[in-house]
Amino acid sequence: MAANTKVKKVFSEALGSSNPVFAQILGICSTLAVTNKLENTFVMTLGVLFTTSLSSFTLSLIRKWISPRIRMMVETLVIATFVILVDISLRAYMPEIWRQLGPYVGLIITNCIIMGRAEAFALNNPPALSLIDGFASGLGYTYVLLIIAFFRELLGSGTIWGITVFGGWWNNWAIMIMPPGAFFMLAIFIWIVKGLWLEKEGSR
């Protein structure tokens, strides 16, 4: 029973009060870089979700054999291995999206969320729980970026997943497909969540 409670707590916190993006303000480089198109964002977040989950699981498995002196190097090596798998898979099966994402796939290695969960959780908890924590953190990152990408593409290009939504009457907001548009959308999202939802939850 206690184990189920801990799993629920880890999962719910990663999606809500400890969300890596709007609560901890981590991983926002990709928020600026890839959220101008929903399809690219979806693929990118799947790569981060895969890497966060399996790197946390793997590091938890070997944590007792990792020397503190080389801890960061081992973490980077494990994370880089899974990112390379993501990069190879995209290049083989989704070459067009791989070209559009460019260097940002490789930069998953430097995503603060992945290293942060490894340091804060995976090195101090069993593998199964670390896998859940990594998956939940990746899921928390995913839904925030997808919401931002939805509105950026809709307002900036008048499309969703490349399909035209607005007709000729709509004037696209060019700023929404530029990096400042990502800043604005992220700020609005954080304001809504922290100012309304989390505040309401805290008052209960």
Secondary structure, DSSP 8 states (H G I E B T S, - for coil): -HHHHHHHHHHHHHHTTT-TTTTT--SHHHHHHHTTSHHHHHHHHHHHHHHHHHHHHHHHHHGGG--GGGHHHHHHHHHHHHHHHHHHHHHHH-HHHHHHHGGGTGGGGG-HHHHHHHHHTGGGS-HHHHHHHHHHHHHHHHHHHHHHHHHHHHHHHSEETTEE-S-TT----GGGGSHHHHHHHHHHHHHHIIIIIIHHHHT-
